[in-house]
Amino acid sequence: MKMIDTHTHIYLEEFRDDLEPMLERAAAAGVAEMYLPAIDSRTHEEMHELEKARPNTCFAMMGLHPCSVKSDYISELNIVKEYFSVRKYVAVGEIGLDYHWDKTFVEEQKKAFRQQIEWAIEYKIPISIHSRDATQAAIEIVGEYLGSGLSGVFHCFGGTVREAEAIIGLGFYLGIGGVLTYKNSGLAAVLREIPLAKIVLETDAPYLSPVPFRGKRNEPSYMKEVLVNLAQLYGISDAEVDMVTSGNAKILFKRN
């Protein structure tokens, strides 16, 4: 196994007490690479430190999470812009829209999303999209950039078949994690209509642990449960799911 976790926040404080054992469990489970989406300036240092310590397995993105778009979002975006001016990142992320918790800064979220999409186009790197309760709105904004070369992934996809098809039509991937294992999520029925060639694996650790670890802190080693569920869903071997999704991730992050 050489699984790729395309979205994991293992630099957060939830992993402070057992970071090394957790990384050893990931390696033992067959996780070869882990991609680290940024949130905001409060955790940039920790993310960069982990990438520096594990340069062959951990790869940082840079971006402003929509839930961190507040009244000071311009200063946060300036920090992101400054990072892009001094070094390379594998993607712009995680960026997007979140209509679940608080809609106070929806217009600011849209402005931040568009600005960061433009940076991704400028630097020719993909985007990792957060779109909780806002998938259609995110699809519409991404659609504004058709023909620009923009690429990326809708992380933690949990939408409808129609939304999945629209995302694929834009040339984007679907990030699939622990939600697939939740009995009432309905995601399995959606993915039956979607080719594995458009799916990448993720954990979103420490969040959204798959069954049988639901309710506990998530970590990359648990991604094997998602892979097994996909293998059963498509009627193929675990090894084939690993090969296809890891290949997709390498294309997504331009690491071929």
N, C-alpha and C positions, 0 to 999 in steps of 0.2 A: 504494500500500500504506500502511495505517495500522495495522500490527500492534501488539498489546499483549502485552508480556512480563509475565505475571502473577506471576512468582516469580524474582527474580534478586538475587544477592548481590554486585553489582558494586562495593560499597564495601569489599570485603575487600582484603588486602594483595596478592593476586595481580594486581590491576589498578593498583597504585600507580605503576608505571613508564610506563604508557601509557593512563591513564584518558581523556584527551581524544581521542586518536586512536581509541580503542575506541568512545567515544560517537559520534564522527563516522561510523565504520563502521556503527554501529547505525542512525543516521539515514539514511545512504545506502541501507541495506538495506530501509528502510521501517518501522522500529520507531518508533512514535510515543510510546508510554508504557511505563514500566518501574516495576514495583511491588517494593519492597524489604522483604523479611521480616527482622525482627530475629532475632538469635541469643541473645545475652546481653549483660551490661553491658560486656564487654570491647570491643565494637564499636559500641555505640550512638552514640558521638561521630562516628565515620566515616560511619555511615549518615545521621545528621542533617546533617552537613556537605554530603554529596552532594545530599541533598534541597534544602537551602538554595541550593546553587549552581545546581541545575537544577529550579526549582519548577514548570515547565510540563511536565516529562517524567518526573521521578522522584518517587515517592510512598511514604512510609514507613509500615510497619506497626509494631506493638509487641507483643512477647510473649517468652516464654521457650521456647527450643527444647528438646525432650525430652532430647536428648543433653547438654544443659547442666543438667539436673536432677540435682543431687548433694546432698551433706549440707547445703549452704548455700542450698537452693532457696527457702526462705522469704524470705531477704534479697533474693534475685534477684526474686522475685515482688513484694516490696515496692517495688523500684525500678520495675518495670513499672507497678504501681498508681499510683505517684507521677507517672509520665509521663502516664498517662491523666487525672490530676486537673488537669494544667496545659495540655494541648493535645489537639487532635483527631488521630486517625490513620485511615487508610483501612480498616484491618482489624486483628484480633488475630492475630498470627502471627510466626514460624511456631510452632505449638503441636501437641501430640499425643503420640504414643507411638512409641518405637523399641525393638524387641526384637531387633535385629540384633547390636549390638556388646556390650552389657552389660545384664544384667537385674537388677543389684544394686538399682537404685532404681525398679523397676517400679511399686510402690505409690505412691511419691512422684510419679512421672510421671502416674499417674491422677489424683491429687489436684490437681496443677498444671494438668492438662488441664481438669478440671471447673471449677476456680476461674476460669481464663481464659475458658472458655465463658460463665460467668456474667457476666463483665465485658463480653463481646461482646453479650450480651442486654441488659445495662444500658445500654450506649452505642449500641445498635442498629447495630452494624457486623458485617461478616462475619468468619469465621475462615478461616485458611489452615492446613490440617492436614498434618502430617508423620506417616506411619504405616508406616514401613519394617518389614516382617515383622510388622505389627500391624494390618493393615487391618480384619479382622473385629472386633477388640477396639475399635478406634476407632469403627467403625460402631455398635457396641452402646452406647458411651458417648454418642455424638451422638443416638442414638435415645431416650435418656432425656429429651431436651429437646424432643421433638416437641410442636408447638403453641405453642412459646415465641417463634416468629419467627426462630429461629436459622437462619442461612444461611452458605454458604461454599464451599470447594473442597478436595477431596482432592488435594493437590499431588503431582506425580510419580506419578500412578496407574499401577500395573502389575499389578493384580489380575485376578480372574476375571470372566466375564460376570455371574455371580450377585452378586458384590460390587459391580460397576458398577451393576447394576440396583437394588441396595439403596441405594447412595449417591444415585442419581437419585431414588429413592423418598423420600428424606429432604429432597429439594429442593436438593441440592448439585450442584456441577459437578465434572468430572474435569479435572485439570491434566495436559496431555500435552506431553512434551518429547522429548529426544533418544533416550530408550529406544525410542520407536516405530520408529526407524531401525535398531535392532539386529536382525539376522537371526533370532536365536534367542530373542528376548524373548517372542514369542507375542502381543504387544499388538495387532498389526494384526488378528488374528483376533477378538479381543475387541471391538475398536472397530467392526468390521463390524456388530455387533449393537446398537450404541449410536448414537443420533442425534447429529449434529454440533451440534445445538442445546444439548447438555449438555457441550460441550467448550470449554476455554480453552487457549490456548498458553502455554508457559513455557520457560525454559532451565534454571533452577537453577544458572546460572553462578556460580562457575567450574567446576561439576561437570557430568558427564553430557553431554559434547559429542556431537552427532549425527554419524553417518557423513556425509561423509568426514573429519570432524575428530576422530573418536573417539581418545582418548588425549592430546589436546591440551587446553589450557585452553578452557573454553566461554565464549561471550560472546553478547550479544543478537543480533548480526548473523547468527549461525548459525541462528537460529530459522526462517529462511526454509526450511531443509532439512526441518524438521518440517512446516511448512505445505505444502510440495510433496508430501510423503509422504501427508498427509491428503487433498489434492486427488486424488491417484491412487487412494487407498483408496475414496473416496466417488464417484469418477467425475465430479468437477465442476472448475471452474476455480480457479486460485490465488486470483483476486480474490474469488470467492464464499466460499472458506474464510476469507479475511481478513475479509470483511464479517460473516460469521456469528460467528466466534470473537471478533472485536473487540466486536461487539454484546453477546455473552455476557459479556465481561469488564466492560463498562460497567454491565450489569445487576448482575453480581456485586458490584462495588465501589460500586454506587449512584451512578454518575456520569452518568446520563442527563439 
